[in-house]
Amino acid sequence: MTDGLVKISILDAEGTETSLKLPLDISMNLMEVLKGEGYPVEAVCGGMALCATCRIRILEGGEQLPPRNDAEEDMLDTLPDTEPEHRLACQISDFSKIDGMRFQLDPAE
């Protein structure tokens, strides 16, 4: 973390990895940031953890995040192929925890 910015990397469905620098104090969740950056994140429920269309895979740094909350856990449990490294981007909003992390967009997106 430098100058109030965090750096993350996003691997898209085509295999292209892009680094993003985000303000530490941004008042958005990761799903909103990804949509704003033009990534194809559906986010059907608007960030309420009700649809899982913002599911991402954590490639590096998952130990930095707090455990899934109940709503996130319940939604991910409805999907047959959910693995421990899957999270809902709409539920990641504490950017002080994501510096240096690598994420992969869900190939289904």
Secondary structure, 3 states (H helix, E strand, C coil): CECCEEEEEEECCCCCEEEEEEECCCCCCHHHHHHHCCCCCCCCCCCCCCCCCCEEEEEECHHHCCCCCHHHHHHHHCCCCCCCCEEEHHHCCCHHHCCCCEEEECCCC
